[in-house]
Amino acid sequence: LRQRLPAQVTAAKSFTYTGLDGRKVPVLVGDGVLDRFIDAADAEHDRILGVSGRPSVTTDLGTYQSNVAARMLDGDDSTYFWSDGAPAAGDGITVDLGRVRDIGTVTLAMGKPGSTEDYLHQGVLEFSADGRSWQQLTAISGEPDVTATAPAGTRARYVRARATAGQDNWLVVREFSVPTDDGAVAGGPPAATGSSLRAAFDGDPGTVYRAARAPEAGETLELGIGAARAVPSVTVLQPSGSKGRADIQLRGTDGTWRTVGTLDGPYTRVGTAGRTADAVRLAWHTGSAAPQIADVVVGGQG
């Protein structure tokens, strides 16, 4: 059922009618309500599966019409969050990365055509590992687009933009991007057009890595998990009907890969007895069909 959701959402958004001016107008049913329900259902299902890597966003501010906070993270610069009032000192928006991760360059894109002054005029970008102790990344002052690169080795679960003074204008945020440096994906087979290797390890079971071809002998898909740590389990999610076959392996502190299980069906969970590892990989079996991986969930990341 979860795997059927993206296509159903796309279909629901495809309906239009012709307005009196001849333009196509989207049909909206429960706009801003169904969106939030689907996001909440996905988040609860992620929790059940053990997925903790999909970012979410919250805000102290109310929402104007259907311009919900989730639109800050949708990767689409033409959509946006729009508050229903002006921020006061202390108000802000917070991205939760799901777990403590290495962060890189943070981008906050605010304002929009017709509302060019709707941005945080005075504020700060901050990060935190626990949501209680915060460190400043950069100041926000008089610019709608803010970019800041965290020092090498910076680890955080939360990144927030906080107003340090009240203002008259409301707030529009087109995108709040917090790329992470952990979770690197390498190997193959190469992804088919419209897919990516990254989709196999992005914390979102709704995205799928679809290989362009069957794996060659000795080919592997390697997923970095940052500094070596105890790994209690590995779960691999495949789309229904996927025929990919592989050994599930962990790389220990001595650099040796050890097989801990075998990929089998749409849901494979392997207990790994808390082995210490810094990477996991799928070593494809000879004769396996072109792989499709919805997500690899490494236990103990929360």
LOVEXSE-629783 format. One record per residue: x, y, z of N, C-alpha, C in turn. Coordinates in steps of 0.001 Angstrom, whole numbers, plus 500000, padded with zeros to 6 digits. Example, Ala and Ser with C-alpha at 12.3 -4.5 7.8 and 13.67 -1.06 7.14 Angstrom:
<<513190; 494310; 507800>; <512300; 495500; 507800>; <513200; 496700; 507800>> <<512850; 497750; 507080>; <513670; 498940; 507140>; <512900; 500030; 507870>> 
This chain:
<<500830; 498787; 500000>; <500000; 500000; 500000>; <500860; 501256; 500000>> <<501934; 501231; 500788>; <502833; 502389; 500847>; <503439; 502649; 499467>> <<503805; 501589; 498774>; <504449; 501752; 497475>; <503491; 502314; 496425>> <<502192; 502170; 496642>; <501214; 502681; 495682>; <500907; 504171; 495887>> <<501312; 504718; 497045>; <500951; 506099; 497374>; <501472; 507144; 496381>> <<502765; 507136; 496011>; <503255; 508222; 495142>; <502472; 508359; 493844>> <<502161; 507245; 493198>; <501413; 507314; 491940>; <500004; 507836; 492167>> <<499409; 507470; 493309>; <498058; 507944; 493603>; <498051; 509454; 493882>> <<499085; 509937; 494570>; <499187; 511377; 494833>; <499371; 512133; 493519>> <<500230; 511601; 492648>; <500443; 512235; 491344>; <499150; 512291; 490548>> <<498405; 511185; 490561>; <497127; 511155; 489839>; <496139; 512167; 490419>> <<496102; 512268; 491744>; <495173; 513197; 492390>; <495484; 514647; 492026>> <<496768; 514935; 491817>; <497168; 516302; 491487>; <497028; 516619; 489997>> <<496667; 515623; 489192>; <496661; 515815; 487741>; <495360; 516413; 487205>> <<494306; 516432; 488008>; <493005; 516882; 487522>; <492926; 518407; 487458>> <<492428; 518913; 486361>; <492273; 520354; 486181>; <490917; 520667; 485554>> <<490519; 521921; 485630>; <489354; 522388; 484880>; <489752; 523695; 484191>> <<488994; 524082; 483224>; <489290; 525310; 482485>; <488539; 526474; 483100>> <<489284; 527480; 483559>; <488682; 528641; 484181>; <488041; 529569; 483156>> <<487361; 530591; 483638>; <486678; 531531; 482748>; <487654; 532277; 481844>> <<488920; 532368; 482296>; <489917; 533051; 481472>; <490635; 532102; 480519>> <<490189; 530834; 480477>; <490773; 529862; 479559>; <491969; 529114; 480114>> <<492423; 529465; 481315>; <493585; 528784; 481886>; <493167; 527503; 482609>> <<494107; 526539; 482659>; <493882; 525311; 483400>; <494076; 525572; 484894>> <<493096; 525163; 485679>; <493139; 525383; 487126>; <493120; 524022; 487827>> <<494057; 523776; 488768>; <494056; 522487; 489458>; <492808; 522299; 490319>> <<492287; 521076; 490334>; <491186; 520720; 491222>; <491774; 520433; 492604>> <<491290; 521107; 493628>; <491810; 520942; 494978>; <490722; 520375; 495877>> <<491012; 519236; 496503>; <490090; 518615; 497454>; <490843; 518425; 498767>> <<490355; 519045; 499816>; <491043; 518935; 501104>; <492460; 519466; 501021>> <<492659; 520543; 500265>; <494001; 521076; 500063>; <494617; 521493; 501394>> <<495837; 521027; 501655>; <496502; 521322; 502916>; <496077; 520416; 504050>> <<495021; 519624; 503839>; <494549; 518675; 504857>; <494994; 517267; 504479>> <<494648; 516844; 503264>; <495086; 515531; 502796>; <496607; 515461; 502718>> <<497251; 516580; 502320>; <498717; 516602; 502259>; <499311; 516247; 503616>> <<498793; 516912; 504662>; <499321; 516678; 506009>; <499011; 515257; 506469>> <<497828; 514736; 506110>; <497479; 513381; 506511>; <498445; 512368; 505886>> <<498736; 512531; 504600>; <499641; 511601; 503920>; <501042; 511688; 504516>> <<501512; 512915; 504785>; <502821; 513069; 505412>; <502864; 512374; 506772>> <<501776; 512515; 507564>; <501734; 511893; 508884>; <501683; 510371; 508781>> <<500928; 509859; 507813>; <500855; 508406; 507613>; <502212; 507849; 507195>> <<502885; 508540; 506291>; <504225; 508128; 505876>; <505182; 508117; 507065>> <<505123; 509168; 507878>; <506022; 509271; 509019>; <505792; 508143; 510019>> <<504531; 507786; 510258>; <504238; 506700; 511188>; <504718; 505365; 510628>> <<504528; 505178; 509325>; <505005; 503940; 508705>; <506527; 503879; 508746>> <<507197; 505011; 508527>; <508654; 505065; 508658>; <509079; 504618; 510054>> <<508363; 505104; 511068>; <508709; 504747; 512447>; <508601; 503246; 512660>> <<507548; 502639; 512119>; <507357; 501195; 512266>; <508473; 500427; 511579>> <<508890; 500904; 510401>; <509957; 500240; 509653>; <511337; 500484; 510256>> <<511455; 501495; 511105>; <512757; 501853; 511658>; <513478; 502902; 510865>> <<512805; 503487; 509860>; <513412; 504535; 509043>; <513484; 505821; 509870>> <<514660; 506444; 509883>; <514797; 507666; 510675>; <515565; 508747; 509927>> <<515673; 508615; 508621>; <516503; 509555; 507886>; <515749; 510574; 507065>> <<514419; 510509; 507022>; <513677; 511436; 506164>; <513454; 512747; 506908>> <<513974; 513862; 506399>; <513822; 515130; 507107>; <512359; 515557; 507225>> <<512071; 516296; 508282>; <510756; 516907; 508471>; <510983; 518340; 508935>> <<509927; 519142; 508916>; <510080; 520547; 509286>; <508897; 521002; 510123>> <<509175; 521828; 511116>; <508135; 522395; 511972>; <508371; 523905; 512072>> <<507334; 524620; 512501>; <507446; 526077; 512643>; <506544; 526572; 513763>> <<506946; 527693; 514360>; <506121; 528350; 515380>; <504995; 529157; 514751>> <<505061; 529373; 513444>; <504146; 530271; 512760>; <502937; 529531; 512201>> <<501837; 530243; 512066>; <500663; 529693; 511408>; <500855; 529641; 509902>> <<499922; 528971; 509222>; <500025; 528763; 507775>; <498958; 529555; 507033>> <<499372; 530247; 505984>; <498431; 530980; 505144>; <497892; 530051; 504065>> <<496563; 529863; 504080>; <495878; 529004; 503112>; <496513; 527615; 503104>> <<496872; 527092; 501942>; <497377; 525715; 501870>; <498889; 525646; 501724>> <<499587; 526746; 502030>; <501042; 526800; 501828>; <501765; 526231; 503049>> <<501692; 524908; 503185>; <502123; 524212; 504396>; <503642; 524136; 504494>> <<504127; 523872; 505708>; <505563; 523851; 505989>; <506303; 522799; 505175>> <<505658; 521658; 504899>; <506332; 520581; 504172>; <506834; 521023; 502802>> <<506250; 522088; 502265>; <506664; 522554; 500934>; <508067; 523155; 500945>> <<508599; 523424; 502135>; <509987; 523894; 502226>; <510977; 522790; 501870>> <<510539; 521530; 501947>; <511452; 520399; 501758>; <511145; 519590; 500507>> <<510292; 520125; 499620>; <509854; 519310; 498478>; <510764; 519400; 497261>> <<511853; 520183; 497358>; <512784; 520284; 496248>; <512275; 521092; 495068>> <<511143; 521765; 495235>; <510516; 522527; 494151>; <510514; 524002; 494529>> <<511324; 524812; 493834>; <511458; 526224; 494183>; <510204; 527032; 493882>> <<509271; 526448; 493118>; <508044; 527184; 492780>; <506964; 527026; 493842>> <<507133; 526106; 494782>; <506203; 525959; 495901>; <506853; 526558; 497144>> <<506037; 526809; 498179>; <506601; 527512; 499331>; <505704; 527369; 500549>> <<506339; 527545; 501714>; <505611; 527785; 502962>; <505338; 529275; 503046>> <<504121; 529631; 503518>; <503767; 531040; 503676>; <503073; 531181; 505028>> <<503644; 531982; 505898>; <503036; 532186; 507217>; <501787; 533043; 507106>> <<500946; 532996; 508138>; <499735; 533815; 508146>; <499888; 535048; 509031>> <<501127; 535384; 509322>; <501403; 536576; 510122>; <502889; 536832; 510154>> <<503263; 537960; 510745>; <504677; 538340; 510797>; <505380; 537622; 511952>> <<506614; 537169; 511732>; <507370; 536547; 512819>; <507694; 537556; 513920>> <<507626; 537078; 515147>; <508096; 537849; 516298>; <509477; 537335; 516681>> <<510191; 538073; 517504>; <511497; 537614; 517965>; <511350; 536238; 518627>> <<512178; 535308; 518216>; <512129; 533948; 518759>; <511391; 532966; 517887>> <<510528; 533448; 516988>; <509829; 532545; 516071>; <510815; 531968; 515055>> <<510509; 530770; 514595>; <511423; 530189; 513619>; <510863; 528958; 512955>> <<511725; 528344; 512130>; <511417; 527091; 511446>; <512576; 526133; 511695>> <<512255; 524876; 511915>; <513274; 523897; 512292>; <513181; 522663; 511409>> <<514304; 522285; 510814>; <514396; 521047; 510049>; <514960; 519966; 510967>> <<514254; 518831; 511042>; <514696; 517668; 511808>; <515189; 516628; 510807>> <<516477; 516292; 510855>; <517073; 515351; 509905>; <516799; 513896; 510263>> <<516094; 513676; 511373>; <515721; 512310; 511746>; <516724; 511626; 512643>> <<517987; 512001; 512538>; <519045; 511467; 513378>; <520230; 512429; 513291>> <<521193; 512279; 514162>; <522398; 513106; 514105>; <523199; 512702; 512865>> <<523536; 513705; 512051>; <524222; 513437; 510791>; <525286; 514510; 510536>> <<526243; 514198; 509667>; <527216; 515196; 509218>; <526517; 516137; 508246>> <<526584; 517440; 508510>; <525913; 518391; 507623>; <526938; 519196; 506835>> <<526525; 519684; 505672>; <527402; 520472; 504810>; <526890; 521883; 504635>> <<526548; 522253; 503401>; <526102; 523615; 503098>; <524579; 523722; 503232>> <<524138; 524648; 504047>; <522714; 524879; 504311>; <522245; 526057; 503459>> <<521089; 525885; 502808>; <520532; 526948; 501971>; <519109; 527253; 502407>> <<518837; 528533; 502613>; <517504; 529004; 502983>; <517064; 530014; 501926>> <<516052; 529641; 501132>; <515560; 530508; 500051>; <514203; 531057; 500447>> <<514119; 532377; 500619>; <512902; 533012; 501125>; <512360; 534031; 500126>> <<511114; 534460; 500371>; <510466; 535418; 499487>; <510016; 534760; 498191>> <<509216; 535501; 497415>; <508727; 535000; 496130>; <508268; 536187; 495288>> <<508090; 535984; 493994>; <507568; 537085; 493165>; <506236; 537587; 493724>> <<506114; 538877; 493841>; <504906; 539470; 494412>; <504956; 539618; 495918>> <<505905; 538928; 496560>; <506072; 539027; 498023>; <507562; 539032; 498338>> <<508270; 539938; 497718>; <509729; 539929; 497817>; <510248; 540316; 499200>> <<509408; 540949; 500013>; <509845; 541353; 501351>; <509450; 540340; 502427>> <<508821; 539243; 502027>; <508390; 538228; 502997>; <509527; 537254; 503281>> <<510465; 537713; 504093>; <511582; 536860; 504516>; <512025; 537301; 505906>> <<512861; 536519; 506566>; <513389; 536913; 507868>; <514395; 538035; 507661>> <<514080; 539218; 508181>; <514963; 540363; 507974>; <516135; 540369; 508951>> <<515911; 539875; 510160>; <516982; 539760; 511141>; <516830; 538414; 511850>> <<517897; 537603; 511807>; <517797; 536303; 512448>; <519125; 535565; 512433>> <<519046; 534286; 512746>; <520241; 533439; 512768>; <519890; 532063; 512229>> <<520879; 531426; 511612>; <520822; 529995; 511302>; <521591; 529281; 512399>> <<520976; 528253; 512977>; <521593; 527536; 514093>; <521472; 526036; 513885>> <<522328; 525275; 514585>; <522237; 523816; 514518>; <522383; 523224; 515916>> <<521865; 521998; 516056>; <521883; 521334; 517357>; <521840; 519826; 517165>> <<522484; 519115; 518040>; <522418; 517654; 518016>; <521239; 517131; 518821>> <<520832; 517881; 519857>; <519808; 517377; 520767>; <518545; 518231; 520829>> <<518508; 519377; 520119>; <517336; 520238; 520154>; <517283; 521144; 521369>> <<518317; 521096; 522212>; <518348; 521947; 523411>; <519534; 522916; 523383>> <<520696; 522411; 523027>; <521894; 523232; 522954>; <522161; 523609; 521497>> <<522157; 524929; 521214>; <522249; 525404; 519831>; <523540; 526183; 519606>> <<524087; 526067; 518384>; <525250; 526836; 517969>; <524912; 527603; 516699>> <<525428; 528836; 516610>; <525139; 529660; 515443>; <525982; 529233; 514253>> <<525316; 529135; 513106>; <525995; 528841; 511852>; <526304; 530134; 511107>> <<525323; 531037; 511024>; <525532; 532346; 510411>; <524394; 533271; 510812>> <<524620; 534574; 510645>; <523572; 535566; 510896>; <522766; 535788; 509619>> <<521490; 536140; 509779>; <520610; 536502; 508669>; <520322; 537983; 508795>> <<520636; 538750; 507746>; <520459; 540195; 507841>; <520205; 540801; 506470>> <<518920; 541092; 506187>; <518557; 541854; 505009>; <518691; 541143; 503683>> <<518830; 539813; 503684>; <518949; 539067; 502433>; <517948; 537915; 502417>> <<517165; 537771; 501343>; <516172; 536697; 501298>; <516762; 535310; 501049>> <<517932; 535237; 500428>; <518578; 533942; 500169>; <519847; 533847; 500998>> <<519912; 532809; 501833>; <521019; 532650; 502772>; <521682; 531303; 502536>> <<523008; 531302; 502451>; <523773; 530068; 502300>; <524904; 530084; 503313>> <<525100; 528955; 504002>; <526175; 528856; 504985>; <526718; 527438; 504988>> <<528037; 527304; 505021>; <528674; 525997; 505036>; <529157; 525687; 506442>> <<528711; 524580; 506983>; <529123; 524179; 508327>; <530596; 523759; 508311>> <<531335; 524014; 509390>; <532724; 523561; 509467>; <532809; 522043; 509286>> <<533909; 521579; 508703>; <534092; 520142; 508488>; <533921; 519390; 509803>> <<533189; 518293; 509741>; <532971; 517475; 510929>; <531774; 517885; 511763>> <<531029; 518905; 511327>; <529847; 519340; 512081>; <528755; 518283; 511998>> <<528252; 517889; 513153>; <527180; 516892; 513210>; <525971; 517503; 513910>> <<524804; 517283; 513345>; <523584; 517874; 513908>; <522387; 517033; 513498>> <<521362; 517099; 514310>; <520065; 516539; 513928>; <519110; 517652; 513520>> <<519261; 518832; 514137>; <518333; 519925; 513890>; <519078; 521140; 513312>> <<518441; 521795; 512354>; <518924; 523079; 511839>; <517719; 524018; 511822>> <<517888; 525225; 512346>; <516743; 526125; 512393>; <517129; 527538; 511966>> <<516136; 528247; 511452>; <516242; 529679; 511179>; <515341; 530364; 512192>> <<515914; 531280; 512984>; <515181; 531904; 514092>; <515247; 533423; 513963>> <<514088; 534060; 514099>; <514036; 535522; 514071>; <514628; 536079; 515364>> <<515491; 537087; 515244>; <516049; 537745; 516432>; <515390; 539091; 516697>> <<514490; 539492; 515811>; <513735; 540730; 516005>; <512381; 540590; 515316>> <<511392; 541299; 515814>; <510096; 541287; 515162>; <510139; 542063; 513849>> <<509137; 541846; 513003>; <509070; 542541; 511715>; <507620; 542681; 511286>> <<507380; 543473; 510256>; <506021; 543686; 509750>; <505632; 542680; 508669>> <<506606; 542221; 507882>; <506307; 541322; 506770>; <506105; 539891; 507244>> <<505285; 539171; 506512>; <505106; 537745; 506755>; <506352; 536989; 506277>> <<506286; 535657; 506314>; <507450; 534857; 505922>; <507082; 533854; 504839>> <<507835; 533885; 503750>; <507750; 532882; 502689>; <509087; 532134; 502650>> <<509034; 530810; 502685>; <510244; 529994; 502517>; <510007; 529031; 501367>> <<510770; 529219; 500293>; <510633; 528343; 499122>; <511320; 527008; 499369>> <<512540; 527054; 499885>; <513288; 525829; 500163>; <514182; 526039; 501380>> <<514265; 524998; 502220>; <515188; 524976; 503357>; <515984; 523683; 503190>> <<517128; 523795; 502543>; <517912; 522626; 502156>; <519065; 522396; 503127>> <<519114; 521172; 503681>; <520202; 520799; 504589>; <520815; 519492; 504085>> <<521680; 519551; 503068>; <522327; 518331; 502573>; <523209; 517729; 503658>> <<523323; 516414; 503673>; <524147; 515722; 504648>; <525317; 515039; 503949>> <<526431; 514939; 504654>; <527631; 514356; 504076>; <527755; 512869; 504358>> <<526928; 512331; 505265>; <526955; 510887; 505467>; <525981; 510243; 504492>> <<525942; 508938; 504468>; <525015; 508244; 503589>; <525451; 508230; 502141>> <<526775; 508300; 501874>; <527256; 508246; 500496>; <526966; 506871; 499900>> <<526601; 506866; 498629>; <526281; 505619; 497931>; <527209; 505485; 496732>> <<527814; 504306; 496567>; <528732; 504074; 495455>; <528507; 502672; 494905>> <<529082; 502431; 493745>; <528980; 501106; 493139>; <527927; 501070; 492059>> <<527243; 499947; 491946>; <526293; 499820; 490859>; <525417; 498601; 491023>> <<524698; 498270; 489940>; <524733; 498825; 488587>; <524282; 500285; 488546>> <<524594; 500999; 487453>; <524167; 502392; 487345>; <522650; 502502; 487377>> <<522170; 503643; 487854>; <520727; 503863; 487958>; <520113; 504121; 486590>> <<518886; 503689; 486419>; <518136; 503956; 485192>; <517768; 505427; 485146>> <<517428; 505907; 483956>; <516989; 507293; 483786>; <515794; 507589; 484695>> <<515872; 508694; 485415>; <514798; 509066; 486329>; <514975; 508518; 487732>> <<516013; 507717; 487936>; <516298; 507174; 489257>; <517697; 507604; 489658>> <<518142; 507180; 490851>; <519491; 507514; 491308>; <519952; 506476; 492316>> <<521275; 506313; 492429>; <521825; 505439; 493461>; <521400; 505921; 494844>> <<521362; 507238; 495021>; <521063; 507829; 496330>; <519703; 507397; 496867>> <<518769; 507094; 495974>; <517428; 506709; 496413>; <517432; 505430; 497239>> <<518507; 504626; 497143>; <518594; 503391; 497919>; <518895; 503646; 499387>> <<519314; 504886; 499714>; <519764; 505135; 501084>; <519467; 506570; 501499>> <<518254; 507041; 501128>; <517907; 508436; 501416>; <516904; 508598; 502545>> <<516586; 507508; 503248>; <515643; 507605; 504352>; <514207; 507786; 503918>> <<513909; 507526; 502647>; <512551; 507689; 502124>; <512165; 506444; 501334>> <<511344; 505556; 501914>; <510926; 504356; 501194>; <510088; 504644; 499957>> <<509636; 505891; 499797>; <508844; 506248; 498624>; <509676; 506471; 497378>> <<510995; 506639; 497524>; <511869; 506764; 496362>; <512573; 505427; 496125>> <<512853; 505114; 494884>; <513406; 503798; 494552>; <514611; 503925; 493623>> <<515700; 503254; 493996>; <516823; 503073; 493081>; <516471; 501929; 492147>> <<516395; 502231; 490853>; <516115; 501222; 489841>; <517327; 501126; 488924>> <<517957; 499964; 488880>; <519166; 499789; 488079>; <518835; 499762; 486596>> <<519761; 500264; 485795>; <519569; 500295; 484346>; <519806; 498933; 483706>> <<520450; 498027; 484441>; <520762; 496701; 483890>; <520970; 495718; 485029>> <<521120; 494458; 484691>; <521437; 493425; 485679>; <522872; 493617; 486168>> <<523175; 493209; 487387>; <524535; 493379; 487907>; <525532; 492459; 487213>> <<526742; 492956; 487088>; <527832; 492154; 486546>; <528518; 491398; 487677>> <<529309; 490395; 487333>; <529999; 489588; 488340>; <530858; 490476; 489229>> <<530696; 490328; 490549>; <531492; 491076; 491509>; <530985; 492468; 491805>> <<529898; 492888; 491166>; <529389; 494245; 491364>; <528676; 494358; 492711>> <<528838; 495511; 493369>; <528224; 495742; 494678>; <527649; 497153; 494752>> <<526729; 497349; 495690>; <526185; 498671; 496007>; <526593; 498968; 497438>> <<527459; 499983; 497626>; <528040; 500271; 498928>; <527439; 501539; 499523>> <<527080; 501475; 500811>; <526389; 502563; 501507>; <527191; 502947; 502743>> <<527702; 504176; 502778>; <528469; 504630; 503927>; <527561; 505046; 505072>> <<527961; 504728; 506309>; <527139; 505088; 507471>; <527907; 505979; 508441>> <<528987; 506641; 507957>; <529738; 507548; 508810>; <530757; 506811; 509657>> <<531047; 507366; 510830>; <532044; 506773; 511712>; <531602; 505374; 512157>> <<532576; 504496; 512373>; <532279; 503126; 512808>; <531486; 503137; 514108>> <<530454; 502298; 514173>; <529600; 502216; 515358>; <528900; 500871; 515382>> <<528251; 500589; 516509>; <527509; 499343; 516631>; <526279; 499371; 515737>> <<526068; 498303; 514997>; <524926; 498178; 514092>; <524105; 496963; 514536>> <<522957; 497180; 515181>; <522162; 496040; 515666>; <521402; 495300; 514577>> <<521084; 495981; 513461>; <520295; 495331; 512415>; <520431; 496089; 511102>> <<520117; 495394; 510011>; <520022; 496004; 508691>; <518721; 495527; 508064>> <<517924; 496465; 507559>; <516667; 496138; 506885>; <516740; 496660; 505451>> <<516375; 495817; 504500>; <516382; 496208; 503095>; <514959; 496122; 502563>> <<514485; 497233; 501972>; <513133; 497310; 501423>; <513224; 497322; 499903>> <<512470; 496413; 499262>; <512406; 496353; 497807>; <510959; 496542; 497358>> <<510753; 497103; 496169>; <509388; 497154; 495637>; <508847; 495734; 495437>> <<507548; 495581; 495604>; <506924; 494271; 495371>; <507255; 493793; 493968>> <<507633; 492529; 493865>; <507952; 491947; 492563>; <509398; 492061; 492164>> <<510204; 492804; 492931>; <511620; 492930; 492595>; <512318; 491585; 492743>> <<513211; 491274; 491813>; <513886; 489971; 491782>; <515366; 490070; 492141>> <<515784; 491199; 492709>; <517187; 491351; 493061>; <517609; 490359; 494139>> <<518809; 489784; 493976>; <519359; 488843; 494961>; <520771; 489278; 495314>> <<521077; 489304; 496620>; <522385; 489783; 497054>; <522692; 489303; 498462>> <<523992; 489265; 498794>; <524423; 489093; 500174>; <524454; 490463; 500830>> <<524002; 490542; 502076>; <524063; 491771; 502850>; <525332; 491702; 503701>> <<526215; 492695; 503543>; <527520; 492646; 504191>; <527794; 493933; 504967>> <<528587; 493792; 506050>; <529047; 494928; 506833>; <530564; 494994; 506774>> <<531093; 496239; 506762>; <532550; 496418; 506796>; <532986; 496785; 508207>> <<533820; 495941; 508785>; <534289; 496155; 510145>; <535426; 497147; 510211>> <<535913; 497406; 511439>; <536985; 498385; 511634>; <538303; 497924; 511028>> <<538434; 496623; 510741>; <539652; 496127; 510098>; <539573; 496195; 508576>> <<538449; 496755; 508052>; <538297; 496887; 506608>; <537771; 495650; 505913>> <<537463; 494608; 506679>; <536984; 493352; 506101>; <535466; 493347; 505984>> <<534971; 492901; 504822>; <533524; 492770; 504620>; <533086; 491380; 505081>> <<531997; 491342; 505862>; <531464; 490078; 506362>; <529975; 489988; 506038>> <<529568; 488842; 505522>; <528162; 488614; 505172>; <527346; 488360; 506430>> <<526222; 489094; 506578>; <525366; 488935; 507758>; <523978; 488422; 507388>> <<523667; 488353; 506088>; <522354; 487871; 505660>; <522230; 487894; 504151>> <<521057; 487493; 503684>; <520779; 487432; 502250>; <519493; 488175; 501935>> <<519532; 488976; 500885>; <518359; 489726; 500455>; <517272; 488760; 500000>> <<516046; 488949; 500533>; <514974; 487997; 500239>; <513621; 488700; 500316>> <<513052; 489066; 499164>; <511707; 489615; 499126>; <511651; 491101; 499418>> <<510423; 491645; 499513>; <510252; 493093; 499681>; <510702; 493620; 501042>> <<510754; 492748; 502059>; <511161; 493181; 503396>; <512142; 492159; 503962>> <<513394; 492562; 504085>; <514426; 491691; 504653>; <515042; 492391; 505846>> <<514890; 491790; 507026>; <515518; 492350; 508232>; <516485; 491327; 508799>> <<517734; 491762; 508997>; <518788; 490881; 509471>; <519330; 491418; 510786>> <<519255; 490624; 511852>; <519891; 490999; 513111>; <521393; 490797; 512990>> <<522172; 491808; 513402>; <523624; 491733; 513224>; <524388; 491714; 514545>> <<523659; 491504; 515644>; <524274; 491320; 516965>; <525187; 492475; 517362>> <<524848; 493664; 516912>; <525611; 494833; 517318>; <527023; 494892; 516778>> <<527277; 494288; 515628>; <528607; 494361; 515017>; <528998; 495825; 514790>> <<530277; 496121; 514934>; <530769; 497462; 514656>; <531099; 497572; 513171>> <<530587; 498633; 512527>; <530782; 498784; 511084>; <530723; 500251; 510701>> <<531325; 500575; 509537>; <531232; 501935; 509009>; <530586; 501974; 507628>> <<530163; 500797; 507133>; <529506; 500752; 505829>; <528750; 499434; 505689>> <<527738; 499468; 504844>; <526989; 498259; 504510>; <526965; 498156; 502990>> <<526935; 496942; 502469>; <526848; 496810; 501016>; <526008; 495603; 500633>> <<525501; 495670; 499416>; <524769; 494563; 498807>; <525666; 493998; 497719>> <<526103; 492753; 497910>; <526963; 492073; 496933>; <526065; 491216; 496051>> <<525832; 491676; 494829>; <524835; 491062; 493958>; <525238; 489653; 493530>> <<524266; 488769; 493507>; <524493; 487399; 493049>; <524568; 487356; 491531>> <<525398; 486487; 491005>; <525476; 486285; 489559>; <524125; 485797; 489044>> <<523644; 486414; 487978>; <522353; 486022; 487413>; <521171; 486747; 488025>> <<521432; 487662; 488986>; <520340; 488433; 489591>; <519716; 489363; 488571>> <<518422; 489624; 488724>; <517740; 490598; 487867>; <518211; 492005; 488214>> <<517913; 492973; 487354>; <518262; 494372; 487619>; <517680; 494786; 488975>> <<518510; 495248; 489907>; <518032; 495534; 491263>; <517075; 496721; 491339>> <<516217; 496673; 492339>; <515368; 497796; 492713>; <515362; 497862; 494238>> <<515848; 498963; 494793>; <515942; 499103; 496242>; <515208; 500375; 496672>> <<514208; 500209; 497541>; <513468; 501361; 498049>; <514232; 502044; 499176>> <<514858; 501268; 500054>; <515669; 501859; 501104>; <516414; 500778; 501860>> <<517570; 501174; 502376>; <518332; 500335; 503303>; <518331; 501054; 504652>> <<517850; 500368; 505663>; <517700; 500954; 507000>; <518732; 500318; 507921>> <<519653; 501123; 508417>; <520684; 500634; 509324>; <520240; 500916; 510747>> <<520016; 499875; 511539>; <519534; 500031; 512902>; <520515; 500806; 513762>> <<519970; 501489; 514777>; <520807; 502231; 515711>; <521152; 503619; 515244>> <<520459; 504147; 514221>; <520769; 505486; 513721>; <519994; 506573; 514431>> <<518985; 506216; 515215>; <518149; 507232; 515827>; <518886; 508029; 516884>> 
